[in-house]
Amino acid sequence: MKAVKKHSPLLIVGLLLLGVCMRMPITAIPSVVKEIAHTFAVAPTSLGILTTIPLLCFGLLSAVVSSTAQRFGNELTLEIAMVIMFIGSYLRIINFTSLIIGTIMVGIAITCINVLLPAIIADKYPDKIGSVTGMYNTAMTLFAAIGAYAITPITHQSSWQTAITIISAIALIAAIVWLPNLKYNERATSGAEEPKGTNMWKNMNAWWLLLFFGGQCFVFYSIVAWLPSIAMDAGLSSDQASLIAGLLQLFSIPFAFLVPIIATKMNNRQPIMLFAGISSLVGTIMMFFPVSSFAYYCVIALLLGMGTTTTFVLAMTLFGLKTKNAADTRNLSGMVQSVGYLISALGPIIVGNLNAQTHNWFASLVVIAIAAVFFTVCGVLAERKQYI
């Protein structure tokens, strides 16, 4: 049993608010892309970059965040990140240039949260990794769905700028609530208690986990980007396709909470890997058949929601479960997410281009299915040893 370190009474509330801010600033934007394009007099298609930028930040900066936090401390780095998120999110309403700059800043801030939350949880709640991880994953998933849908009625009642301002205010609240945690900030020292940690780039087990994470992100972001289009090409209306996209998020919520708790009670999580992989694969295979049925696509959304969410939250939990100190957790999280998110950024591009070239979804779905099998195999291999 690891020793429980002192922490602020507001740490749990702070972690939940950070979870809220992990996806909502991104998932809310696609619903109002046309309004943003009209305001700034640009083509809506040119704003696809607004979802690509954060993914590139996740990939390019995850390792940098790990080394930065080692110097400044996890808690201080996260406080700085939330201030950056507040400023960046608000900048997005001014003009097109500030929209791009603000999106980059939001991407940087979310990268810090992605990398450091598992390390904070492993450090402060070593005996509650599953339950605390489940709580913040639930907050993340729930508010990703809320943000994607609430922004539309807010925009209709007021403007998209008002909606973005509200999201910015939430980031500011998170930054304020996080302040008491700075009292317990710890910088890396040259002492023997917690050195720089293991070099994960030289560890084969860490690489299997990286490929598992990258493969499941490839599938997840491909599905998020193209599931509505696939559903509409099968005969569903645009409203039904939008609802399917929302159900994908809503069906994910129970798994976001339960999977980390279950994973902590198992020494070998290969059964969870297989469950997630098979769910994702079956959901993908079902899309090969163009059935014009809303109920049919509800089942697809359930299977894909189960599979992709299980793999994501399991990976985030394993960062803490498969390491023995916060330094290793931070290093593993940084390494896995750096390359993993670069792999994920390719998914929507490859799947979309294959559809454009072939004028159907067959080749695209074959790629997604192969990726599902790939991440399942890598996940099973990553679980051969209890620790990295």
Buried (B, 14 or more C-beta within 10 A) or exposed (E): EEEEEEBBEBBBBBBBBBBBBBBBBBBBBBBBBEBBBEBBEEEEEEBBEBBBBBBBBBBBBBBBBBEBBBEBBBBBBBBBBBBBBBBBBBBBBEEBEBBBBBBBBBBBBBBBBBBBBBBBBBBBBBEBBBBBBBBBBBBBBBBBBBBBBBBBEBBEEEBBBEBBBBBBEBBBBBBBBBBBBEEBBEEBEEEEEBBEBBEBEEBEBBBBBBBBBBBBBBBBBBBBBBBBBBBBBBEBEEEBBBBBBBBBBBBBBBBBBBBBBBBBEEEEBBEBBEBBBBBBBBBBBBBEEEBEEBEBBBBBBBBBBBBBBBBBBBBBBBBBBBBBBBBBBBBBBBBBBBBBBBBBBBBBBBBBEBBEEEEEBEBBBEBBBBBBBBBBBBBBBBBEEEEB
